[in-house]
Amino acid sequence: MQYNTRPQGLKTCLKKLETVVTSIQEPTEPRFWRDETLPFIEARSIHNGRKVSYAKHAHETFSIGIVRDGHCTYSNGKTLERISAGAVVVMNPGDAHACNPIDDELWSYRMLYVDVPWLVDIQRDLGISRNDQFRPFSTTVTTQAGLYVGLNRLYHVLIDQQAEHLQKHGAALAFMLQVQQTLIPAHDLPPHGHRGLMRAAEFIRDNYTRSLKLDEICSAASLSASYLIRAFKNEYGMTPHAYLINCRIEFCRSQLRRGRPIADVALAAGFSDQAHLQRSFKKVVAATPGQYRA
């Protein structure tokens, strides 16, 4: 019996291997992310685009993406070159472009599509917009590691179903500020926002138990969103979302010291559930809520 079962087992293994190989060879369906509360940005990714083929096309949006695996030909205006993993591609609105894989290689990428009016607001705050018009980028492709890592980080925040609106909005602004300041050097921060930043911090401290939107904080502080994201971290050492989480953690510490149930404390602090508190608490305190209470 032992000798009779081995061929069958081998056939099963070969069949599984064939299935895996076939799945690798076939292109993965593209994945899109959108959020109606963040209508100014859209994300797209594809894991295996070796069979994907694009004709030259253009977008009304500003587009920026990264090549994660493989090689491809990148055409943008007069630019035509072979790029590979680690490359960051930049397309101004209206730029005719195309990316296509080379030699049937595994090819994966992630893209962001950003509405131009939202981007113009950022450029205006940075002092690089001309007559409130979009200032195009001269760069079409770069291997700047900070932009590659930044886009990857933002993508993970955007698709995270646990991430709050404030975290996603803040991360999107922070990355686009990074893009602007990397590809179009900006002016220094204007010196007039200190009182507004104090009002922003106070508003967060007064409202941290609920899910805040960046626009609410900006309205309370009378500051633009892009200025707030740039200057708040300089002033307080953390982003507005991190500051909000820190306020929640401080509240939780005080309540846990009193022996309150962890689940009750999590909801009272504004976390979605106990697991959400657990993850955030451990990052800040380097201990679980249970360990801290004990």
C-alpha positions in Angstrom: 0.0 0.0 0.0 2.9 2.4 0.8 4.2 2.1 -2.8 0.8 2.6 -4.4 0.0 5.8 -2.6 3.2 7.6 -3.5 2.4 8.1 -7.2 -1.0 9.5 -6.3 0.6 11.8 -3.8 3.1 12.9 -6.4 0.3 13.6 -8.9 -1.5 15.7 -6.3 1.7 17.7 -5.7 2.3 18.3 -9.4 -1.3 19.4 -9.8 -1.0 21.9 -7.0 2.3 23.1 -8.5 0.7 23.5 -11.9 -2.1 25.6 -10.3 0.4 27.9 -8.6 2.5 28.3 -11.8 -0.7 29.1 -13.8 -1.8 31.7 -11.2 1.7 33.3 -11.4 1.5 33.5 -15.2 -1.9 35.0 -15.4 -2.4 38.7 -14.7 -3.9 39.6 -11.4 -7.0 41.7 -11.5 -6.3 45.4 -10.7 -7.3 46.6 -7.3 -8.8 50.1 -6.9 -9.3 52.1 -3.7 -11.7 55.0 -3.3 -13.4 56.7 -0.4 -16.2 59.2 -0.8 -15.0 61.1 2.2 -11.6 61.6 0.4 -12.8 62.3 -3.1 -9.6 64.0 -4.2 -7.4 60.9 -4.3 -7.7 57.4 -5.8 -5.4 54.4 -5.6 -4.7 51.5 -7.9 -2.5 48.5 -7.8 -1.8 45.3 -9.8 0.3 42.5 -8.5 1.1 40.7 -11.7 0.8 42.7 -14.8 3.0 40.7 -17.1 0.1 40.3 -19.7 -1.2 43.8 -19.3 -0.9 46.2 -22.2 -1.6 49.9 -22.2 -2.0 52.2 -25.2 -0.8 55.8 -24.8 -3.4 57.7 -22.7 -3.7 60.7 -20.4 -5.5 61.6 -17.2 -7.2 64.8 -16.0 -5.6 64.1 -12.6 -2.0 64.3 -11.5 -0.6 60.8 -11.3 2.3 59.3 -9.5 3.2 55.7 -9.1 5.9 53.2 -8.2 7.2 50.0 -9.9 7.5 47.3 -7.2 8.6 44.3 -9.3 10.0 43.6 -12.7 10.8 45.9 -15.6 8.7 48.0 -18.0 9.0 50.5 -20.8 7.9 53.9 -19.7 6.7 56.5 -22.2 5.8 60.0 -21.2 6.0 62.8 -23.8 9.5 62.6 -25.3 10.7 60.3 -22.5 11.0 56.6 -23.5 13.1 54.4 -21.2 13.3 51.1 -19.4 12.6 51.3 -15.7 12.6 48.7 -13.0 11.6 48.1 -9.4 12.3 51.2 -7.2 11.3 53.7 -9.9 8.8 56.5 -9.2 6.9 57.7 -12.3 5.3 61.2 -12.4 2.6 62.3 -14.9 1.2 65.8 -15.1 -2.4 66.2 -16.0 -2.8 65.7 -19.8 0.6 64.0 -20.3 0.3 61.2 -22.8 2.0 58.2 -21.3 2.1 54.4 -21.1 3.9 51.7 -19.1 4.1 48.1 -20.4 6.0 45.1 -19.0 9.1 43.7 -20.7 9.7 40.1 -21.8 6.8 38.5 -20.0 8.4 39.3 -16.6 6.5 39.6 -13.4 5.5 43.3 -13.1 3.7 45.0 -10.3 3.0 48.6 -9.5 1.0 51.0 -7.4 -0.5 54.3 -8.6 -2.1 57.4 -7.0 -4.4 59.8 -9.0 -4.8 63.2 -7.4 -7.3 65.9 -8.2 -5.7 69.0 -9.6 -7.7 71.7 -7.6 -6.7 69.9 -4.3 -3.1 69.9 -5.4 -3.2 73.5 -6.4 -4.3 74.4 -2.9 -1.1 72.7 -1.6 1.1 74.5 -4.1 -0.5 77.8 -3.2 0.3 77.3 0.5 3.9 76.4 -0.4 4.2 79.5 -2.5 5.0 77.6 -5.8 1.6 78.0 -7.6 1.6 80.7 -10.3 -1.6 82.7 -10.4 -3.4 79.9 -8.6 -2.7 77.5 -11.5 -1.2 74.1 -11.3 2.6 74.2 -11.6 3.6 71.1 -13.6 6.6 68.9 -12.6 9.6 68.7 -14.9 10.5 65.2 -13.5 8.9 62.2 -15.3 10.8 59.4 -13.5 13.0 59.3 -10.4 14.6 56.7 -8.1 14.3 59.0 -5.1 14.0 56.4 -2.3 12.0 58.7 0.0 9.2 59.1 -2.5 9.1 55.3 -3.1 8.8 54.6 0.6 6.4 57.4 1.1 4.0 56.3 -1.6 4.1 52.7 -0.4 3.4 53.9 3.2 0.4 56.1 2.1 -1.0 53.2 0.0 -1.1 50.9 3.1 -2.8 53.6 5.1 -5.4 54.3 2.5 -6.5 50.7 2.1 -6.4 50.0 5.8 -10.1 49.6 6.9 -9.1 50.3 10.5 -7.5 53.7 9.8 -9.5 56.7 10.7 -10.4 59.6 8.3 -8.0 62.0 10.0 -5.1 59.5 9.6 -5.8 58.9 5.9 -6.3 62.6 5.1 -3.2 63.6 7.0 -1.1 60.9 5.3 -2.3 62.0 1.9 -1.4 65.6 2.6 2.0 64.7 4.1 3.0 62.6 1.1 1.9 65.2 -1.5 3.8 67.9 0.5 6.8 65.5 0.3 6.4 65.2 -3.5 6.2 69.0 -3.9 9.2 69.7 -1.7 11.3 66.9 -3.3 10.5 67.7 -6.9 9.8 71.5 -6.6 11.8 72.9 -3.6 9.4 75.1 -1.5 9.8 78.1 0.6 10.3 77.9 4.4 7.3 77.7 6.7 5.7 81.1 7.2 6.2 82.3 10.8 2.6 83.4 11.5 0.8 80.1 12.5 1.8 79.5 16.2 -1.5 80.7 17.7 -3.4 78.7 15.2 -1.4 75.6 16.0 -2.2 76.1 19.7 -5.9 76.3 18.8 -5.6 73.1 16.7 -4.0 71.2 19.6 -6.6 72.5 22.0 -9.4 71.4 19.7 -7.9 67.9 19.5 -7.6 67.7 23.3 -11.2 68.8 23.7 -12.6 66.3 21.1 -10.3 63.3 21.0 -13.0 60.9 22.1 -14.7 61.1 18.7 -13.5 60.6 15.1 -12.2 63.9 13.9 -11.8 65.2 10.4 -8.9 67.3 9.3 -11.2 70.0 8.0 -12.8 70.4 11.5 -9.4 71.0 13.1 -8.4 73.4 10.3 -11.6 75.4 10.8 -11.1 75.6 14.5 -7.5 76.8 14.1 -8.1 79.0 11.0 -5.3 77.3 9.2 -5.1 75.6 5.8 -4.8 71.8 5.8 -1.4 71.8 4.1 0.0 74.3 6.6 -1.3 72.4 9.5 0.2 69.1 8.4 3.6 70.8 7.8 3.7 72.9 10.9 1.9 70.9 13.6 4.6 68.2 13.6 7.3 70.8 13.8 5.6 72.4 16.8 4.4 69.2 18.7 6.7 66.5 17.4 3.8 64.4 15.9 1.1 64.6 13.3 -2.4 65.7 14.3 -3.6 62.1 14.2 -0.7 60.9 16.3 -1.5 63.7 18.7 -5.1 62.6 18.9 -4.1 59.0 19.6 -1.7 60.2 22.3 -4.6 62.0 24.0 -6.7 58.9 23.9 -3.8 56.8 25.3 -3.3 59.3 28.2 -7.0 59.0 29.0 -6.8 55.2 28.9 -3.9 55.2 31.3 -5.8 57.2 33.8 -8.9 55.0 33.5 -6.9 51.7 33.6 -5.2 52.8 36.8 -8.6 53.1 38.4 -9.3 49.5 37.4 -12.0 50.1 34.7 -12.7 47.3 32.2 -10.5 47.5 29.2 -13.4 47.2 26.7 -15.2 50.1 28.4 -12.1 52.3 28.4 -11.5 51.6 24.7 -15.0 52.8 23.7 -14.9 55.8 26.1 -11.6 56.9 24.6 -12.9 56.8 21.1 -11.3 53.6 19.8 -13.5 51.4 17.6 -13.0 48.4 19.9 -10.6 46.8 22.4 -8.4 45.4 19.7 -7.9 48.9 18.3 -6.9 50.1 21.7 -4.6 47.2 22.2 -2.6 47.9 19.0 -2.3 51.7 19.7 -1.6 51.3 23.4 1.3 48.9 22.8 2.9 51.2 20.2 2.9 54.1 22.7 3.4 52.4 26.1 5.3 49.3 24.9 2.8 47.2 27.0 -0.7 45.9 26.6 -3.6 47.6 28.5 -3.9 44.5 30.6 -0.2 44.5 31.5 -0.4 48.2 32.4 -3.5 47.8 34.6 -2.0 44.9 36.4 
